[in-house]
Amino acid sequence: MRKTVLIPSPRRARGIILKAPWEIDILRKANAIVAEVLLRLKEIIQPGVTAWDLNRIAEEICEKRGARPAFKGYRGYPFSLCVSVNAEVVHGMPLKEKVLKEGDIVSLDFGTFYEGYYGDAAITVAVGEVSAQAYDLMKVTEEALNLAIEKAHIGNRLQDISVAIQRHVEKHGYNVVRDFVGHGIGQSLHEPPEVPNFGRPGKGPRLKAGMVLAIEPMVVTGSYQLEILPDGWTAVTKDGGLAAHFEHSIAITAQGPQILSKV
């Protein structure tokens, strides 16, 4: 049996930590737990479910799999799951009084810490029947994520990923959020490089094998200007427009991009 030594690869590209194949294997396990949690939460979403219920179930699955919730205590965040409803873009708190209603859309963002490495992913889910605009917003946001992943090939530039998101979103009349971005991920939850959802073709560092990125388009129906609620965490659209958020952690390999946070 091969002995795993948890020492990260020293390889770097412009400050970006390049992961060895065995590290990517562990990252895949960490992200598989994230994917399991999000799938289970999606299955139980319905009117009357509270955000608190979702947080509790996420923690239970995480504990059963021998992992630790990544967000709880991170920079002081008090919960394990981010539950953002309608105009809430990211970092919505899973409070008992946050009860899901028919017609809501809810973004679920979850992370794990497993065997020294982090997993991170997000989905947006409809609560019952939603408006045509809400459905389209979710569809376009998820499509933008998939188009971005297609650009995550060795030799491309980082902002080729960003441009793929921005062009698809704006083509459909929506806007990408500017205040929050994707990121590298590994032994830290947030590593270089930042992965913005807007940019210019051919800009940014060259993509190399071993990079692991959390790509996360956050898309709004109106203005991309945000404000933070008094809780110090929840980011909402200033104009009250709807928001959707999808995220995958992916590894850049010689065989192409590998989605680590996929069931």
Secondary structure, DSSP 8 states (H G I E B T S, - for coil): -----------EETTEE---HHHHHHHHHHHHHHHHHHHHHHHH--TT-BHHHHHHHHHHHHHHTT-EESSTTGGG---SEEEEETTEEE-----TT-B--TT-EEEEEEEEEETTEEEEEEEEEE-SS--HHHHHHHHHHHHHHHHHHHT--TTSBHHHHHHHHHHHHHHTT-EE-SS--EEE-SSSSSEEEEE-S---TT-S-B--TT-EEEE--EEESS---EEE-TTSS-EEETT---EEE-BEEEEEETTEEEESS--
